[in-house]
Amino acid sequence: MKLTKTQLKQLVLTTDLDNISKKLLNKFAGITSLDLAWSDFENIDILVNFPNLTSLNLENEDSLQNVDGLANLPKLTSLDLTYCESHQPGSALE
């Protein structure tokens, strides 16, 4: 089966993004809402594959070490960092 670009707008992933092929992720460039809650990954640089994101859920992502990739999401208007203690005011990543 050949994969083509999709009209899908919301995606929920429950695995580390490093376990998903970049070729597959490119098929979801139109995604506007991405839920990565509880997926336990350390880096979000791969989010460059989702330039249309307006909503991102990173709930309970205490393993996340680097949030620099958020700077590449100019359309992002909603970010959920609930239970991400390392990303709360006063944390090392602030």
N, C-alpha and C positions, 0 to 999 in steps of 0.2 A: 504494500500500500504506500503510495506517495503522499508525503506530508505537504500540505499547502498552508499558506497564511490563514489564520482563523479570525473570525469576527468575535471570538470570545473576549469578554471585557473583565472578568474576575477569575482569579486563579488562587487556589489554596494548595500550598506545598507543605508536606510534612517530613521532608528529608533535607539534608544539607544540599545546598545548591551545587556544590562540587560534585555531587553524584549524578547530576543531570547534564547531558551533553549540551554544549553551546549551540550546536546546530538546531537542536530541538527548541531551546529557549528562544532563538531568533524567530521561530514560527509564531511566537506569542508577543511580538513587539507592540501590538495594539492594546495590550492589557492596561487597564486604568486602575485596577484594584488588586493588590497582591497581599495575601495573608501568609506570613512565614512564622506565625506564632508557634512556639514550642519546637522549632525545628533544629535548635542546638548547633548553629554554625558560628564561625568566628569572623567571617569576612563577607561584606556585601558588595564588593567591587563588581560582581557579575550583574548587578542591577542596571548597568549601562545598557543591557539588552532590553530594558523596559523604559524607553524614553517618555512614554505617555502616562506613566504612573501619576495618579492624583491622590491615591490612598495606599498606605503601607502599614501593615500590622507586624510589629516585631515583639509582640508580647512575650514576656518570659525568656528573653534571649540574653541570659547572663554570660554566655560564652563569647558573645560578640566583642571583638577586640578593636575593630576599626570601623568607624562610621563615615569615613571620608567620601565614600560612594554616594552619600545623600546629596552632595554638592552637584552631582550630575543629573539630578532629577528636578528640573526647573518647574515642572507642572505640579509637583507634590504639594498638596494643601492639607493633608491629614496624615499624621504619624502617631502610631500607638506604641509607646515604650512602657506600658504598664508592666510592673514586676521586673523591670530591667534595672536592678539596683545599681549596676555599674554605669548607668547612663542618666542618673538622676542628678539634680543640682548638687554640687559639692563632690561629685565623683571624680575619678581620675581622668575620665574621658570628656569631662565638661569643657 
